[in-house]
Structure formats: structure tokens, C-alpha cells
Amino acid sequence: MYNNNNKESKMKYLVIGGVAGGATAAARLRRMDENADIILFERGKYVSYANCGLPYYIGGVIAERDKLFVQTAEGFTARFNIDIRTEQEVTVIHPKEKNVEVKNLRTGQSYTESYDKLVLSPGAEPLRPGIEGIDSKKIFTLRNVPDTDTIKKYIDREHPRHAVVVGGGFIGLEMAENLHDQGLDIAVVEMANQVMAPLDYSMAAIVHQQLIEKKVDLRLEDGVLRFEETDGGIIVHLKSGKQIPTDLVILSIGVRPETKLAKEAGLAIGALGGIAVNDYMQTSDPDIYALGDAVEVLNPVTGKPALIPLAGPANKQGRIVADNIVFGNRETYKGTIGTSIAKVFDITVAAAGANAKLLKREGIPYQSSYTHSASHAGYYPGAVPMSIKIVFSPDNGQLYGAQIVGFDGVDKRIEMLAQVIQRKGTVYDLTELEQAYAPPYSSAKDPVNMAGYVAENILTKKVETINWRDIAQLGSNSLLVDVRTADEYNLGSIPGAINIPVDELRNRLPELPTDRPIVVTCAIGLRGYLAYRILVQHGYKNVKNLSGGFKTWSVATAGIASKQTEGNSQTAMTPKTSTAAASSSPSQQTIRIDACGLQCPGPVMQLKKHYAEINTGDRLLITATDQGFGKDVAAWCNMTGAQLVGVENKSGVIHATIEKGEPKSSCKMVNGTDNKTLIVFSDDLDKALASFVIANGAASTGKKVTMFFTFWGLNVIKKRQKPSVSKDIFGKMFGWMLPAHSGKLKLSKMNMGGAGSWMMRLIMKKKHIDSLESLIAQAAENGVEMIACTMSMDVMGVKKEELMDNVTLGGVATYLERAEDANVNLFI
């Protein structure tokens, strides 16, 4: 044991690398050993700074650069009596001789320094792959203060208007937000199908929605092929063939441990490429310890090594390393579950422990559940939504991981969940957690308690759930029952679902067969649970509740393209009327409605109630925190003839202005609309040709054209090259007997075993008449909406993947809504 009063036992400690881990270790070493010689080498100019604050300095949130510095070299030396050597790089470690070679980067001179104990804290370096053009001066990475200064100076000097952020991780999205706050238009390019890798897709989809609402050009499942610098900027060439002209690029595609010194010194490197350490943070050399972003640590959930480059764990490791060096190996590092949090525009994103992707990859069985709660008591002003996903053991309920996306209160909830994960607690522990409760801060049943209650119900078989991904795999024999109100159902529902409100369910049980699988769904899962309990206690044997309800399903299944359309319409005040109409007249009354804290259908019901009470020409200004209301209000106005003047999402509160117009039915009788709808029922070649000739003709005159393909008509819009899809025996039989694509269609008359079809196509070619395939392509280019009937797809075993990419899915309600706005409706 070290004797602090024994002058003869004076030790010499070297620390390589400052910032979080190295600086913490050096300061702790001094506090534990006043007599030691301590030298800290940092190849940069700054020994201790707030790495995580760098994006916010660029964005102007942190106004003063000096606030980034936790401690200066001079201040560090004065307080801790540590020899701080900045701009001096350790180039070689000699473990046998117990010394290091150091290069003074200012003078170029090299020298040797001996040690008794050595601490390695080299950190990680940004990935910079060998992409053509990546060395452009307009392409930046962000890892340290000099990087920050370079980006800041470029923005101040060049006044860029557009930026591309490559990588959708935490730092990438923080940079996107902060550059957006500087007035730049932003594009985010991410090779994966989602941003924020610690999240599962369904939770990341909420982040996608937020980015699109903020008009970020989000490019998922696409990568950078090359960069091309031009006089006016730089062109980012994507692997998809698309191009993004921009003024600057931020590379944020990840980091890798800096292990060069360790490797050359012969220290053991782990399977993931980080420095291998034991529980005491000791390397394969007993006199060398390592910490921070460069080391592999234990993930307590999986029991396997992990690379987790976070400041919090690095600080904790620094303290443990210092104690073990001074007092002998007494303190063990128990690993990290990677608790992380980030601000992405108006929302907060947090995760702890393992996600479903990791558990699946490691072969660890798990169950998951979704809950959607308010940040505090709904009746107290300012309550905003919060979505929580937890994953847990199906056997004992051990909590493996948690993810939260919300607007307020996310930080304290993820910390509550992280404590349970870290201590290998269960979902039952979540139900017992005691939180401070008052209406401005929480609810009597906190969102974390609610997550526990839902998981407990699953484990104790009080409910059987189905996840959003499984909906697409339901067989034709399954019955999907939406137990929301009729108003909610009319604003949008899962295709194929029938509507029986939960309050009517007991009286309408005879409508539901007892011999078919039933899936119940509601807005967020609560009413679905109530419906489940009613059904199973009335003898229904095969019932499941959709976890997270329509809210989770709709966000997770919405395509990026459609979200961008919706988002752009929701975030800007884009009235359907003229600019003059957007400003109210002196005689016009505006009624303000506060629907904040109400879950769907509350805001819509408030809108409906008050809309009936105002006069034509008057307006309602309604605020709501239910995030689905931004979409619902547009649909409601479209259905009723109300005028949506504008809708905007401000920090989780949706502000919508609606002007009362004439009832839609009477307006339609007087004016009529000039849209066209076609139902394509047939797969005869001649009828398909006629359908697309009419559709293209109408579209060319500026009409909105919708084509609804049902039953045999689905064969017209099948892909020629189809992916492999799983089908039951009936689906396979339909596939064998029906045309594979448009090229296989037959004539309704004189087909003559296929000769007629061949003659028709030959004559059309000679007379320079477009083929069916050309007409279909023209229709897509002209904006013709092509909808595939989901019911027909289900019956005939046709999968979405078999249909052309520009085809959307819909039900009869979707078609009828289009037909209401059309003055021509053809059945072919």
C-alpha cells in the first residue's frame, strides 16, 4: 500500500491525453498522492475542454468561446501542481524500459521520459474514409477545439447557405440543428435506414418526423460516392446517383479508438479494435492503465465487450484508474450501459442499455412494449407527449434497455430507467419506483411506472401484444378491430381495420367471430388493452393488442417521402387561401381553444365542438400537444370543408388556425371539383391501355387523377423484377395462375393464346403509340396517384414488395375520399 508520508516512495506518473478521462485521472492522482511527480502530455493546445459543447458554440447557443474550457493548462498547474505539457506528443512507449519518447510539436525536438505508472487516454479519432474528394477544404470533421474554430471561421467568412451533414448520429444531428439555427438549409445523409443508432427503428421514426418538420432534407439508406469541389461550393454525389449541391460538408460518420501507441507497445487489443483492459482498467502490461474512448469495456446487459465513447464513463474510469495506481487494484469498473441523451431541435432523445437490434444480434430473447404518456399531469398546462420503448426478458422481466423520445422530462425518466438496468432490475421494479409528484412535474402514475405496468401485464399474461411490424404479416383470416371513436377512425386507420369503439364493444360482440384471430388497436394501446380484457373474458381465445397503438404504427410505417410532404405543410404557415385571406378582417372573430394535454381524439373533438358554434368566416386557434393532431387537423378540414389557414409545431405544441367555410357538400354542389378517379378492376391489356390513356390525358390538363387498382387490376402494377417474398399456399397459387406483370397481360377479345396481345403491341409500336409500360411511366411522371387496394392484396396474396415503387397502399375509405373530390369516376 502506498504511504503518503513516505518521501522515499515518491512515484512518477505519466498521463497521455487530456480532456475528460486523462485530465480526471491526473487530478485524482494528485488528490490521492501529494508527493508524486505527475506529467500530462496533450498533443493539442488545450488540456481540458467541454467536447460535448462544441456544436452549441458553432450554433451560437454558447456565445463565449472561453466557456468551453473546463480548465486551462496554467490553471491546472496552479491548482494541482501537475506538469502540463501541451503540444507535445508521445510517439513511442517502451514498456520494458518503462519510458516514453516525446516530440515537442512546437520545436520539433524529441526527448525521453521515464515512468513508474502510465495512463493511456488517447481517445478516438473521427472516421475519414478514402472517398474521392474528401480532402476538400470545404469538408470538416468536429472532434476538438481547433476543428470548431475552423468551422466557425468558415461560416463567418463564407456565409454559406446550405450544408450537408454526413452521418445521422448524435453529433451529426446536433450539428444539423446548430447549423440550421445559423440560417443554413440542411441535408442529412445516412447509410442506415434510420438516424440515432442507439434507437430502434420505430423510435427513430419519431426523430425522422421532427427533422422533416424542421425542413431538413433527410436522405436515408444512401451513402456518399464522391465529393466534387466547384467554384461555388461542393457537390455531394450519392451512391443512389443523386447529387446535392452544397456550400460545406460536416463528416460525422463515427469514430474509432486511437490505438496506434498501444499496438506498437505490444499491448493487447480487443476483438472490437479497442485497447483491452481488465476490471481494474489495467492493460496487458501491469504498469500501464487505459481509459476512455480508446478502451473496450464490459456491457453488463450482454456480458460482452463494447466500445462506448461517452464522457461520463471516461470520467468515472479516470477516478478508478487513479485510485488503483495509488492504492493498488481495489476498485473495479463494472462496465457501462451507454446511457446517452441528445437534443434534436424541439425534441429530446435518450437511450440506455441494449436495444432490440443488439439483443437480436446477440441471440438474447426479449419482449418489448411501447407507451405514450404526458410529461406531467395532463390537466396542468404545458404537458407534452413522451414515447417510451422498453425491452426486457420474457422469463424474469429483467430490464435490458430503454428508449425515450419526447419534449420535456425525458432526462429524469431515462435516468430512472438506467438505474434499474444498471442494477439488473426488472420491469416489476419500474412499477415500484417512487418519484416526486406534483402536477407541474409528473403524474400520480409516472410514465416510467406506466411502462412497468404495461410490461407487467404482458409478462403475467393479462394481455398478449403484437408489434407494429407484425401487422403487415397478418393473414387474411385475421380481423383487425380499431376501438377508437368513429371520428378518430375516419381521420386515419390501419388499412383493413373495422371500427367498433371500445365503449360500444360489449353490445356489439355478436359482430365479431369467435373462431378468427383478432387484433385490437387504439390510439396508444390503452383502449386496446381494455378491449382485449373485454374480449378474452367473453370467450374469445385468439386476441392480441397492438403495442403502442395506431400512433406507433403510423409513425413507424410512414415513408420518408410522405413525411416530408406532410412535414413541410405542417411547419410553415401555408394557407390554402390567398395571402389576403390569411389575415383576418376587422369583423372576423377568432376563438382560442386550449386542447393541450388531451390525447387523441380529445383535440379533434374540441375542434369539432367549437367549430359548430362559430359563424362562417370566423376562426378557431387551437393548441394541442398530441403530435398526431398536426396531421389530423388537415384531414379533418379536408373532410368537412373547413379552411386550414396554417399549422405550426412549436416545441411540441401544435398551433392550428381554422376558418369556417361553407359545408363541403353544399360547396361541391355549387362549384364541383375537377378531379378524376378510375377504378381499375381488370387486367386485360386493352382495358389497362384505355385506363392509362384516359389518366394521362386528364393529368396533362392539370387534373388530379387517382387510379384505384383492385383484384385483377393489381396485376397491371406488378414489378417485372420482384424480390423474394414469403406467401402461404393460396398466395402462391394466385401467383402461379395470374399474370406476373404488365408484359404478360392478355386481350379481352381475340387473344388467341397470346398471339393477339403480341399483334396489338406490334401494331402500336409501328404506329408509334406508346406501350402500356411507357404509359405507366408517364402516369407516374405526371403525378397520377396509383393506389393498390389492401383488401384485394390480402385476398390474392400480393405483397407490397411485388408492386411498383410509386404505388401506395390504401383501402376503400382512401378511394372514397378521392372520389368525393372528383367529378368523373370510371370503373374499368
C-alpha angles and dihedrals in degrees: 000000000000116000109214093200097050107101092190091062093062108151134203119222125187122197118195111203132017132209115086107342104028096043091048092050092049094049092047091048090056094047090052097040118032094178102051126107106239123187124181118197119202120174091202128068096252127063103191127015140148101265093180092055096060098094091050092054089053090049093049095244088115100047101184120062093207090066089070091070116088092186136352123226090250093049091047092052094047095049102037103023090233123152101238114195111186123185088027118118127202104224103176137021119206105196096182094050090037094226139108135218114232131195120205102220092200097054102021091231122135131210142167128249125190127215144190094203129013130204119202116205104154095146124203134298128224116259112250108178123201096264118156110261095013092129092069115131087232092065117083141182124203118219108118145014096277089053089051093049091050093052093044093051092048092053093046092047103038101031094214119202099197136037135184118211112200108206131037100221127119097281093041093054092043088054091047090054095046094047088047088054088054088060099260125138108237136212120186118201118196127173094207123073090251145029124242104042095207088066127076115240097260091057094041087055088068088056089049088055092052093049092050092047086057089052095249110159099234116198111185128182091021132107139195115269097180145330123240118196116212134181090259099042138296134306118220109211111204128208089243089064094252123126132215117198109207145159099231140003129217114203111211104154098133141280137261129210116265100235103151094109093045094048094048089048090056095246118154117265120206129235092263094053098258128117109278115234135173127232090283091055088250120146126220086279108070093216095053123073126185135197146163131037093345098063135077113234134184120273101213093204097056096024089228135110118274140183108230112170101195130137096226096060091043091057092049091048091051091057093048093047092052093049092048092050094050102036103025127259102319105125120069127199108228096200133252134271091206100245106190140167136186140179113233108184106293098351135073120222122197139169139178133182124356126341125215092261092058094044091050091049091050092047094242112150113234146163127213139202137189128214130181115202139160120259090239140350108328094223092058113082119259101033108154131185126271126189119205129188121186130184121204145164114281088213109050101002096246108173109240102174148346136205128190132186118181147115105253137015094021093123098059093043095052089049091053090050093044091057091055092047093047092053092046090247126163138238087259087065089057090060090054099045110121116215132181106266131201125133095255092054111032147338128263085253102044118213088250091053089049091052088053094048092052093048090047090054089053094049094046091049094243086131136013114213138201123203128231094256091058094060092077090054097054113125124235089258093063120096119215112205120192108203097188122110120283090251092055092045092051091054091059140321142174109282112263096020120134120214123238111153112227091239089060097040100097091053093046100047092115087068091064120075117229094211099060130077110257127203116193123202137179135165101292106353104270099098088040088058090051090050090048091054091049094050099046091048089053093056103271107143106185108050131139134181121221106242110234091007128228091331094064094039095049095048094044096047099041112109120236092240094055091044091053090054092048094042094052091050093049103045099050125058094248109165120198089219128066123285090257091056091051091068113070121241122237092255094048117104123214118202117199118217123190109206095157114138093025118121121219125314090028098082093045091048090051089049092049093048097050095038089062090054100054130079127249109279095026122114141226121211105197127181122199138169096205100107093210090063092080089066096033094056091055091050092046092051091048091053097045102037093246116149114243102209095180145326128203135176113220114184093323097319115109116214114196128179117201127183120204115241135175115296109278095237094056092044089054093050092054102038107015122198126256102222124123131220129190129190109209106201099154132073094199110130095229093049092047089051091050091050094054095041089056093043094051092045092054093043092051089062092055097262122145105242126193123188116196112199115201136171110333090008089072088074089068094063100043120124119250092220107043129186119237110271133182116247137172120240094271092051090050091050092051088049091053095048102040131070111276094218143338091288090065098053120125133217118258090226131029094008090149096192093312097314091104092055090049091050092048092053092045093051091046090052093049091049091047093244114153117255121240090256091053091048090052091051091048090051091055091049091048091055097252107166111230115195125186116211107241093203091056090046090053094049095047097040095243114156126211090240090063093059128082115276095243092057118103127203124240147146136234091281090059091052093046091052089055091044091055088062095047133086094196123052119175129188112205 
